[in-house]
Amino acid sequence: MTVTQPAVFLREVGVPALFVVLWSTGFLGARLGLPHAGPLTFLALRYGLAAGLLVLVALATRAPWPRRPAEMGHYAVAGLLVHGVYLGGVFVGISLGVEAGVSALIVGLQPLMTAALAGVFLGERVTPRQWAGLGLGLLGVALVLARKLGQGPGDALGSLACVAALLGITAGTLYQKRHCAGMDLRTGGVVQFGAAGLATAPLALLFEDAHVDWSGEFVFALLWLVLVLSLGAVSLLYVLIRRGATAQVASLFFLVPPCTALIAWPLFGETLGPVAMIGMVLTATGVALASRRRPGSGCGDRDRYGSEADLHAASASDAANPAPVRDPDIIGSRSRPKGNA
């Protein structure tokens, strides 16, 4: 099957760029919503609403549900890590006084940690060029956040929560790649958000007063986080994890702090100095190095969307023989091979 140049551009540039922009808007929800509800209460509402909407989508489109308990268990674990631990850590950390820039830098270590662990758990080889790109990206993030970092780490418990968030998104990315490659994003999302909600709600009742100020700002923030982040950006993240090497996908997270700073500039008047501008250039260069494909690896022959067996075999080594081309839907059922596969 011949892949047209516009399709290649959309897949290789458009989808990752859209993911970075959507993921970067997460600060809007935190900034607008946290003054009106406790972090765990806020997240429990977010998970419940996201799971409910996905149930309606799954029923309307007759999406296949997981048939084996092991599948359900894998999806639940990935959901607890990516949603519960990561988002819970970030929201709790900010609510305990950690500066947003410090939180972003701590979580920004995720690409380096993922690259280091991908070789151990997934058999993916990280090249010296990619390591250089990851290091350059981290340096760029530090420059972008340099002024905010001067205000200190904040509450020690909050900083610890951010470290937990870092471990959660790193482990969740690796676990999703290894055990949830064939997950339907509609029904699998129900399981993942449901698991995160069931884990978060009791903690909210135990440690918070569960009071919610249903202001316009809070409703907007909640709907934004559910529709744009939980359903949109997370679905794109899982598509990207299926599609490429884990270290390449993780490197995109280096672009989130600079992109967030650019969005905050016109909306909240947060200015960007020359050091931050230099950091953005370094970050973009580092991501380009880390995500660049090796010579000879075409776009179509590196897609990894077939059966779970195909996906697990492909993720065992980034230098494995290319699998047949598969095309998934972002919110679609298990993909089917095109042609003779």
C-alpha positions in Angstrom: 0.0 0.0 0.0 1.4 3.4 -1.1 1.2 6.1 1.6 0.8 9.6 0.2 3.1 12.5 1.3 0.2 14.4 3.0 -0.7 11.2 4.9 2.9 10.8 6.0 3.1 14.4 7.1 -0.1 14.1 9.1 1.1 10.9 10.8 4.6 11.9 11.5 4.2 15.6 12.3 0.5 16.5 12.7 -0.6 13.9 15.2 2.5 14.4 17.6 2.1 18.2 17.3 -1.6 18.0 18.1 -0.8 15.8 21.1 1.8 18.3 22.5 -0.6 21.2 22.1 -3.6 19.4 23.8 -1.4 18.0 26.6 0.1 21.4 27.2 -3.4 22.9 27.9 -3.7 20.8 31.0 -2.5 23.7 33.1 -5.7 25.5 32.2 -7.8 23.0 34.0 -5.5 22.9 37.1 -5.2 26.7 37.2 -8.9 27.3 36.9 -10.3 24.3 38.8 -8.2 23.8 41.8 -9.3 26.9 43.7 -12.8 25.5 43.6 -12.3 21.9 44.7 -9.7 19.7 46.4 -7.3 18.0 43.9 -8.5 14.5 44.6 -12.1 15.5 44.5 -11.5 17.3 41.2 -9.8 14.3 39.7 -12.5 11.8 41.0 -15.1 13.9 39.2 -13.0 14.0 36.1 -12.4 10.3 36.0 -16.1 9.5 36.6 -17.3 11.8 33.9 -14.8 10.6 31.4 -15.7 6.9 32.1 -19.4 7.7 31.7 -19.0 9.4 28.4 -16.8 6.6 27.1 -19.5 4.0 28.1 -22.0 5.9 26.0 -19.6 6.0 23.1 -18.8 2.3 23.4 -22.4 1.3 23.5 -23.4 3.5 20.6 -20.5 2.2 18.4 -20.8 -1.4 19.7 -17.2 -1.5 20.7 -15.7 -4.8 21.8 -15.3 -5.2 25.5 -12.3 -7.1 27.1 -13.1 -10.8 27.3 -10.4 -12.0 29.6 -9.9 -11.0 33.2 -6.2 -10.6 32.5 -7.0 -8.0 29.9 -9.1 -6.1 32.3 -6.4 -6.3 34.9 -3.7 -4.9 32.6 -5.9 -2.0 31.5 -6.8 -1.2 35.1 -3.1 -1.2 36.1 -2.1 1.1 33.2 -5.0 3.4 34.1 -4.0 3.6 37.7 -0.5 4.6 36.7 -1.2 7.0 33.8 -4.2 8.6 35.4 -4.3 7.9 39.1 -0.7 8.2 40.1 0.5 10.7 37.5 -2.3 13.2 37.6 -2.9 12.7 41.3 0.8 13.4 42.0 0.8 16.6 39.9 -2.5 18.0 41.3 -1.6 17.2 44.9 1.9 18.6 44.5 0.6 21.9 43.1 -2.0 22.1 45.8 0.7 21.7 48.5 2.6 24.6 47.2 5.0 23.2 44.6 5.7 25.8 41.9 4.2 24.8 38.6 7.6 25.2 37.0 9.3 22.9 39.5 6.5 20.3 39.0 6.9 20.5 35.2 10.7 20.0 35.5 10.4 17.0 37.8 7.8 15.3 35.5 10.0 16.5 32.6 12.6 13.8 33.6 10.2 11.2 32.2 11.7 10.9 28.7 15.2 10.2 30.2 13.8 7.6 32.6 11.6 6.0 30.0 14.5 5.7 27.6 16.7 4.1 30.3 14.0 1.6 31.2 12.8 0.8 27.7 15.8 -1.2 26.9 15.4 -3.3 30.0 11.6 -3.9 29.8 10.9 -3.6 26.1 14.2 -4.5 24.4 14.2 -1.1 22.6 17.6 0.2 21.7 18.3 3.9 22.4 21.0 5.2 20.1 23.7 7.7 21.1 22.0 10.3 18.9 18.7 9.8 20.8 20.5 10.0 24.2 22.1 13.3 23.0 18.6 14.6 22.0 17.1 13.6 25.3 19.8 15.4 27.2 19.5 18.5 25.0 15.7 18.5 25.6 16.2 18.3 29.4 18.6 21.3 29.3 16.1 23.2 27.2 13.3 22.6 29.6 15.5 23.7 32.5 16.2 27.0 30.7 12.5 27.5 29.9 11.6 27.1 33.6 14.8 28.7 35.1 13.1 31.8 36.5 10.3 29.8 38.2 12.8 27.3 39.6 14.4 30.1 41.6 11.4 30.2 43.9 12.3 26.9 45.5 10.8 23.4 45.6 7.9 24.2 47.8 6.5 21.8 50.4 8.6 18.7 50.7 5.5 16.4 50.6 4.4 18.2 47.5 7.7 17.6 45.8 7.4 13.9 46.8 4.0 13.8 45.1 5.6 15.2 41.9 8.2 12.5 42.0 5.4 9.9 42.4 3.8 11.5 39.3 7.1 11.0 37.4 7.3 7.4 38.4 3.6 6.9 37.5 3.7 8.3 33.9 7.0 6.5 33.2 5.8 3.1 34.5 2.4 3.7 32.8 3.9 4.4 29.4 6.0 1.2 29.6 3.2 -0.9 30.9 0.8 0.4 28.2 3.2 -0.4 25.5 3.9 -3.9 26.8 0.5 -5.1 28.0 -2.2 -3.0 26.4 -1.1 -2.7 22.8 -4.4 -4.2 21.4 -6.6 -2.2 23.7 -9.8 -0.7 22.2 -9.6 3.0 23.2 -13.3 3.2 24.0 -13.9 0.2 26.2 -10.3 0.2 27.5 -10.7 3.8 28.4 -13.8 2.9 30.5 -11.7 0.4 32.4 -8.8 2.7 32.9 -10.8 5.8 34.0 -13.0 3.6 36.1 -10.1 2.1 37.9 -8.5 5.5 38.5 -11.8 6.9 39.8 -12.4 3.9 42.2 -8.9 4.4 43.6 -9.1 8.2 43.9 -12.7 8.7 45.3 -12.1 7.0 48.7 -8.9 9.0 49.1 -10.8 12.2 48.4 -13.5 11.3 51.0 -10.8 10.4 53.5 -8.4 13.4 53.1 -10.7 16.2 51.7 -14.1 17.6 52.6 -15.4 16.9 49.1 -16.7 20.4 48.8 -17.1 21.7 45.3 -17.8 25.3 44.3 -19.7 24.8 41.0 -18.7 28.1 39.5 -18.4 28.7 35.8 -14.7 28.5 35.9 -14.8 25.1 37.6 -17.3 23.7 35.1 -15.3 24.9 32.2 -12.1 23.5 33.7 -13.7 20.1 34.4 -15.2 19.8 30.9 -12.0 20.9 29.3 -10.0 18.3 31.1 -12.5 15.6 30.4 -13.1 16.3 26.7 -9.8 17.7 25.6 -7.3 16.0 27.9 -8.8 12.7 29.1 -10.5 11.8 25.8 -8.5 13.7 23.2 -4.9 13.9 24.4 -4.8 10.5 26.2 -6.2 8.8 23.1 -3.5 10.4 21.0 -0.8 9.3 23.5 -1.9 5.7 23.3 -1.9 5.9 19.4 1.6 7.3 19.5 2.7 4.6 22.0 1.4 1.9 19.6 3.0 3.5 16.6 6.6 4.0 17.6 9.5 3.3 20.0 8.7 4.3 23.5 11.7 6.6 23.9 10.7 8.5 20.8 7.2 9.1 22.1 8.4 10.1 25.5 10.7 12.7 24.0 7.5 14.7 23.0 7.0 15.5 26.7 10.0 17.8 26.5 7.9 20.1 24.3 5.1 20.4 26.8 6.7 23.0 29.2 7.8 25.3 26.3 4.4 25.0 24.6 2.6 25.6 27.9 4.7 28.8 28.4 3.8 30.0 24.9 0.1 29.5 25.7 0.3 31.2 29.1 2.0 34.2 27.5 -1.1 35.7 25.9 -3.7 34.2 28.2 -2.1 35.1 31.6 0.6 37.6 30.7 3.5 35.4 31.7 6.4 36.8 29.8 9.2 34.8 28.2 12.8 36.1 28.5 15.7 35.4 26.1 16.9 32.5 28.2 13.5 30.8 27.9 13.5 31.4 24.1 16.9 29.7 23.8 15.6 26.9 25.9 12.7 26.4 23.5 15.1 26.1 20.6 17.2 23.6 22.4 14.2 21.6 23.4 12.8 21.4 19.8 16.3 20.4 18.6 16.6 17.7 21.2 13.2 16.3 20.4 14.0 16.2 16.7 17.2 14.2 17.4 15.5 11.8 19.8 12.4 11.1 17.6 14.2 10.9 14.2 13.8 7.5 12.6 16.9 5.5 11.6 17.8 5.6 8.0 16.0 2.9 5.9 13.0 2.7 8.2 10.0 3.8 6.2 6.9 5.2 7.7 4.5 2.5 6.7 6.8 -0.5 7.6 7.3 0.7 11.1 3.6 1.0 12.1 2.7 -1.6 14.8 -1.0 -1.8 14.9 -1.8 -5.5 14.3 -2.8 -8.2 16.7 -1.4 -8.2 20.2 1.1 -10.9 19.2 2.3 -8.7 16.4 2.6 -5.7 18.6 4.4 -7.5 21.4 6.9 -9.0 18.9 7.5 -5.6 17.3 8.1 -3.9 20.7 10.6 -6.6 21.7 13.2 -4.9 19.6 13.2 -1.6 17.7 15.3 -3.3 15.1 12.9 -6.2 14.4 11.7 -7.0 11.0 8.9 -4.5 9.9 5.4 -5.6 10.4 2.6 -5.3 7.7 0.9 -1.8 7.6 -2.1 -1.4 9.8 -4.3 1.7 10.2 -6.1 2.2 13.5 -8.9 4.6 14.4 -8.0 7.0 17.2 -11.2 6.0 19.0 -11.8 2.9 17.1 -11.9 -0.9 17.4 -9.0 -3.3 17.1 -7.3 -2.6 13.8 -7.4 -5.0 11.0 -4.5 -5.8 8.6 -4.7 -4.4 5.1 -4.1 -6.7 2.3 -2.4 -10.0 3.0 -1.0 -10.0 6.5 
